[in-house]
């Protein structure tokens, strides 16, 4: 029976890749290009891409965009790019939150206040066995089949065992749950050595969807058992799930849900696996605390298991060949054509002054985005025959990084999308689900 399972490819619905549009302006340039390149990276690393003989992907994909009601005018664009759009409101009313401090603080939570909770609608996509939610400033560099295999095949199967052997884990001493319901990538760059709990990176969430889990999240928010502060008694449940950016929103509540509310590493369900942050959702940021004081030089990853205080991989030097997905946070957004800071207050530039990132690594990761853009344009040109798609290749600024798509710092040349994407044909084609 095990051999039959190992030789059988997945026959069910494909994994669902999801993005969210939480905030927006009238100009769609940034998010539209980001959404296009992200979706191209998904396509490239799926079995829907037959053109690449080196592509080993065995799973297909479905693409969804959760669009906040305040941005519903952009839903048709995402629909025409290839996403199924889900226009949704924030899944609760702030006035319903019973905890006073959370009710008064939630709209100040980065990035987007209570509106960011629309990401939780990813849990409602129960037609799919696995759902992957990414921020718009992400790309996939390699197939993620090992994550799917470990979730979908029984632990007795060789396919499961091979998958687990190939998954790069962050905490190798942690027990593996009997059933994996989530993969998390923690953002240790935001943490402190003395802080027990780190935030779940809000731009990466790989989950087994469940309406019950969605309802549990909403009930946690409405209870509002959250306090501000930076110590181990603050945050969700007064257990240290707070203090960092986004603690009152997705980064805090996801860490709390899997780390405490449903302690996952030993339970039958709600079990989570913590992935190597340098390979899955690579930000490229430093994990060493580098400020004056007793903690200077210590790892920002609080040691839960013996020896972990010395296990602090430097993501700033991770070989891009090992990276599965990239998240453009510390290295800044590609469409900003970013350069290195020369003064500490230049927050729009790449922070090399504090040592947060390595400029060479950031430039390598940025180049990967632009290489995907070139592939996307070539593909769209081959499909449509519209030569205007190639007309944006005129930039001369830092071509070793940005290829020919930037004319200077902050002077990004937008994609010339096919006319069907920008205008559409029928009103019905733009309707949101």
Phi, psi and omega in degrees: 000319180297319179296322178296319179295317183296330182269357183259125177285158181298125184255354183277192178299150182282163171301147178255125175262129189232137168240164176232138171251101188265317179235157183199167173231184179288336181269117183273002192308304186298306185289329181293314178295319179298315180296322180294315183289322176300313182295323176298320180294326176294310179304315183300325184255032177233173178282002175280353181256092183275351189284335184267110182293342180268001182284120182259005185296137180248355182248146172274201181202158164235149184239131179231148172234117174273118186246123178295146183308325182291348179245018188297340178292344178265352182303318180301323178298314180293325177299316183286340173289337180128004179268146163277120186265136178239104180276122186222149170273165169308133190283016175199164174262133181303325181295342181276349181289123186279332178283120186298315185293318177294317181301323182275346187249342193298328181286348177267357181289134178275143010272333203223021179064210184294337181299333182295341181291355173295342176301332182294341178297346174302329180292343184271359182274063188282359172286351182243144183285332180222139177235133179243118178254128179234152167287162182295334183269044180233159171218156173259131179253336180218154176302149181251029185303325182298327178292319179293316181301317183290337177273329193255341180254149182293150182300339179281348184278149177295327180296318176298313185295321176294321179298312182296327179291336183262347180284127177278115183264148177281316180242093188291343179273349179293139174292148178272130181295156180296328174225125181275120178249352179198148168243128179245149170238112185275149181260081182290341179297339179267356188264182178229151184302329183271357186266119187298320188247137178254157178287146168286132180295119187291349180265004181221122175207115178246117192221160167269116187293152182194126175294327179296319178295317176305313181296323179296317177303312183297321178296323177297316179297314183294327174297320173072033181277071183221141175226150176284171180124168188245004184263180184280005175249007183259181176079202183292131178066011183057038186240014178094003178275067182183180179101325183268173179303132176079015185293331179274001181237217190298317185297328179276313187290327178292316177300318180293318184299309183277331183278336182224305187304316170232085182302112200271340193284351180233356186273160177294320180236169182064018178287137179237156176238132180267121186268157177299117186288344179277345182247319179256116183070045182298120177260331179084020186260157180291142178248012179255136177282123188233048174240157182299144179133182185295335184269359182301129179089358181271157179289141178282353178270110180296132185282112174267336181237155183303131177092349184290342178294344179254357183260082186229079183299137180271101182293346181291344181240014182293130178299129182299337179294341179266350188276130179270321179210154183239142175234118187273079176255283183296328180275001178072167186284136180302320183287003171266357183044058192282153175232175184285148176293146172248340178227147185303328186275002181278074188292341178281351181256167183287127187277087175264345184293321181275352184085009181302320181225165173256126186297321180298315179296316178301317180295324177295316180293320177297319179300324179301322179295316182289330174296321176295322178299316180298317178298318180298315179297317178299318181295316180295323179294317179296325182282326187254335185073009182275105183293341179298335181300329182270359188286350183276359185274072184227000182286145181240006187270121176046058185294341176292341179250307188264008185054236181240043185242009178226139179255002179162175177300125181076002183252070182280141177262112185295158174294139171270093184288153175305146184302328181296329179289318186282329186245326182075173181247315185229149179299327183294330182293339182265359185292136178275152180290000000 
